[in-house]
Amino acid sequence: MKSNIGGMDRILRIIVGLVLIGLAATNTVGWWGYIGIVPLLTGLFRFCPAYTLLGMNTCPLDKR
């Protein structure tokens, strides 16, 4: 797996994932908030399968 997620994209994914999981844990948004696991994991592993399918890459050239 090559990295295809850059710095700012990674930070936003981790923040959104943590917020969604936190809201789900406090029953603010319901059980669907646990979908935040997906952006959290893609941010932590710096790899997004959807980006591969769409041919996208936000990772800088020197870090690939």
LUMBA-629439 format. One record per residue (C-alpha): x negated, y, z. Coordinates in steps of 0.1 Angstrom, whole numbers, padded with zeros to 4 digits, always signed. Example, Ala and Ser with C-alpha at 12.3 -4.5 7.8 and 13.67 -1.06 7.14 Angstrom:
-0123-0045+0078;-0137-0011+0071;
# end
This chain:
+0000+0000+0000;-0015+0033-0011;-0005+0064+0008;+0021+0085-0011;+0032+0109+0017;+0013+0141+0023;+0007+0161+0055;+0038+0183+0057;+0061+0156+0044;+0048+0133+0070;+0053+0157+0099;+0089+0165+0088;+0097+0128+0085;+0084+0121+0120;+0103+0150+0135;+0136+0142+0117;+0132+0106+0127;+0126+0114+0164;+0155+0139+0165;+0179+0115+0150;+0169+0086+0173;+0171+0110+0203;+0206+0122+0193;+0217+0086+0188;+0203+0075+0222;+0223+0103+0239;+0255+0094+0220;+0256+0129+0204;+0259+0116+0168;+0268+0079+0173;+0251+0047+0163;+0243+0059+0127;+0216+0082+0142;+0194+0052+0145;+0188+0055+0108;+0161+0079+0120;+0139+0048+0123;+0134+0048+0085;+0119+0083+0082;+0099+0078+0114;+0083+0046+0101;+0076+0060+0066;+0060+0090+0082;+0038+0069+0105;+0027+0045+0078;+0023+0073+0052;+0041+0051+0026;+0076+0055+0012;+0090+0027-0011;+0115+0051-0026;+0087+0074-0037;+0070+0045-0055;+0102+0036-0073;+0107+0073-0084;+0071+0078-0092;+0067+0106-0067;+0036+0113-0045;+0031+0142-0020;-0003+0130-0009;-0033+0152-0019;-0056+0137-0046;-0086+0133-0022;-0066+0112+0003;-0051+0086-0021;
# end
